[in-house]
């Protein structure tokens, strides 16, 4: 009798376990099936309001490290003063590179020979008044800058633009989902999830890497005309629908 009850109890446990496993499998199946996803893209364009530019100098070869450092310091101080006069605030002026390097010469007779030292120093500037870009380039080269480049344009506050791009992306995704559903005979239910992918701002192709000869004190540099163009802000949205 006891063995019979024990066997019955085991069967009941196994049956209950089997029902539980089936329930879990069905739940997972129901959660993963009957879903339809569609992607929509929204793009807006806006004129850039920030210019980023690198201004630097490279000294000639000096006999000692002290001479190279002194020349670089004096010229860079003049460049920085000129930038400040143009209204660029100190928070928007950053030293992004400073390198003191030995300079070697190779000959068959002596092999590698140290001939002196040179300094390369670069400032990264954020220019908030785009009308001053040309003046910054002209005035800094007058003061000794001989490396100007990597100009790029950005938008300071993209929040509202991203909202507009997202709204457009969702609208296009819904329109696409409705069209596909009508064409395929599928019936859409509620939106179950939304996934957003924001692409980085694409600056116009405007990268200058000009190495200019140092200007003398009396030299006048023509002010270049730099065009900022428009920036593109793109948002991709994936909508996941329930299928009835």
Number of C-alpha atoms within 10 A of each C-alpha: 6 7 8 9 10 11 12 12 12 12 12 12 12 12 12 12 12 12 12 12 12 12 12 12 12 12 11 11 11 11 11 9 10 13 16 17 16 19 19 21 21 22 18 17 13 14 13 20 17 18 20 18 22 23 25 27 27 22 22 14 18 18 15 13 16 13 17 22 19 13 17 24 14 12 18 22 13 17 24 18 14 18 20 14 12 14 13 20 14 12 8 13 17 13 13 13 12 15 12 17 14 16 15 13 11 11 8 6 6 8 10 12 11 12 14 18 21 23 23 18 21 20 21 20 23 23 21 19 12 18 13 18 23 15 19 25 23 17 20 27 25 23 23 24 27 19 23 22 18 14 22 20 27 22 20 11 10 13 10 9 19 18 14 17 23 25 17 20 23 23 16 18 23 18 14 15 22 16 12 15 15 12 9 9 9 14 13 18 14 10 15 12 11 14 10 16 12 15 12 10 15 14 19 17 11 15 13 14 12 11 14 13 13 18 16 11 9 7 11 12 14 12 14 12 11 14 13 22 13 18 19 19 23 23 24 20 24 19 19 20 21 17 16 10
